[in-house]
Amino acid sequence: MPVVDIFNINKEKVGEVDLKEEIFGVDVYPPILHEVVTWQRACRRAGTASTKTRGEVSGGGRKPWRQKGTGRARAGSIRSPIWKGGGTVFGPKPRSYAYTLPKKVKRLALKMALSSKVKNGKLVVLEDYPQESPKTKEFVQVLKNFDISKALFITPEEHRVLKLSARNVPFVQVMLTAGLNVYDILKHDHLVLLSPAIAEIEARLAE
């Protein structure tokens, strides 16, 4: 069972917490993580690319020249795809790139992502963020105390002071436990959990 230290914002150890082996201590299998990250990125794609077919391009209602006798090739519309300014053949249309993935695969990948942070020493557990007013300077000092720069902070509930303090700091994101996902965990070097969030994560993944 993994055991990690709990720190205050000054990096002073204030306790320890036992993490569940079946959630924070599973073997990491990269192809599973790759599959879930690919799925997440596909679901986030806007899919708004769009082109016009020959039937949607304006103009072209009149035949450019008569069918016979000109010596030129037959033409029925100036909006033919082979003409400049004409329609596009088989161009993209608005669509969804989302597809389904088994719940068990997604849950397993999330456990693997959490476990990878524990095994690599990239998991930090904070007792709390006790500042009463949002100040970016104080938040940056906390990052310096732990020697981290690119981090994902997880809170069990809305933490206004932490969120406002971190919003202008590059490569730092604050997220609720409910939004925890594989892509954002792997995108950041460090995962910082407020200690009450651990129980919520374990309860969510124990289902």
MARMARPA-534070 format. One line per 5 residues: for each residue x, y, z of C-alpha. Coordinates in steps of 0.5 Angstrom, whole numbers, plus 500, padded with zeros to 3 digits. Layout:
<atoms>
X,Y,Z; ...
</atoms>
This chain:
<atoms>
500,500,500; 503,507,498; 504,512,504; 505,519,502; 507,525,506
502,531,507; 505,538,507; 503,545,509; 504,550,504; 511,551,507
513,544,505; 513,542,512; 511,535,514; 504,535,518; 502,528,517
502,521,512; 496,518,508; 496,511,506; 493,510,499; 489,505,496
494,500,493; 488,498,488; 488,505,486; 495,509,487; 499,502,486
497,499,480; 502,497,474; 502,502,468; 501,499,461; 502,505,456
498,503,451; 492,503,455; 494,510,457; 495,512,450; 488,509,448
484,513,453; 488,520,451; 487,519,444; 479,518,446; 479,524,450
482,529,445; 478,526,439; 472,528,444; 474,535,445; 475,536,437
470,542,435; 469,538,428; 467,545,425; 471,545,419; 466,546,413
466,547,406; 461,548,400; 459,544,395; 457,546,388; 450,546,390
452,551,396; 457,556,392; 453,562,390; 452,564,382; 453,559,377
445,559,375; 447,561,368; 450,556,363; 457,560,361; 456,558,353
452,554,349; 453,547,348; 456,546,341; 459,551,336; 464,554,340
470,549,340; 471,549,347; 469,544,352; 462,543,355; 460,547,361
454,547,365; 456,552,371; 462,557,373; 461,553,380; 463,547,377
469,544,382; 474,544,376; 473,552,376; 476,557,380; 471,559,385
467,553,384; 465,548,390; 469,543,393; 468,535,392; 468,531,398
470,537,403; 469,537,410; 463,538,414; 461,539,421; 461,533,425
463,530,432; 469,526,432; 467,523,439; 466,515,440; 465,511,446
470,507,450; 468,502,455; 468,505,462; 472,499,465; 478,502,460
477,509,462; 477,507,470; 483,503,469; 487,508,465; 485,513,471
488,509,476; 494,508,472; 495,515,471; 495,516,478; 499,511,480
505,513,475; 505,520,479; 506,516,485; 511,511,482; 515,517,479
515,521,486; 511,527,482; 505,526,487; 504,532,492; 499,532,498
497,539,501; 494,539,508; 490,545,505; 491,552,502; 489,557,507
490,563,504; 484,568,505; 485,572,499; 487,571,492; 495,573,491
499,570,485; 505,572,488; 504,568,495; 502,562,490; 508,562,486
512,562,492; 508,555,494; 510,553,487; 518,555,489; 517,551,496
516,545,492; 520,546,486; 514,545,481; 512,549,475; 508,545,471
502,542,476; 495,540,476; 492,542,483; 486,538,485; 481,540,490
475,537,493; 470,543,492; 470,550,489; 476,553,492; 476,561,490
482,563,493; 486,558,490; 483,558,483; 484,566,483; 491,565,485
493,560,480; 489,563,474; 495,567,471; 500,562,472; 502,559,466
502,551,466; 498,551,472; 491,548,472; 486,548,478; 481,542,477
475,539,482; 475,532,483; 469,531,479; 473,533,473; 480,529,474
482,525,468; 488,522,464; 489,527,459; 490,533,464; 494,528,469
499,526,464; 500,533,461; 502,536,467; 509,534,471; 506,534,478
499,532,481; 498,536,487; 492,534,491; 489,537,497; 488,532,502
481,531,503; 480,530,495; 484,523,496; 478,520,500; 473,523,494
478,520,489; 478,513,492; 471,513,493; 470,515,485; 474,509,483
472,504,488; 465,503,484
</atoms>
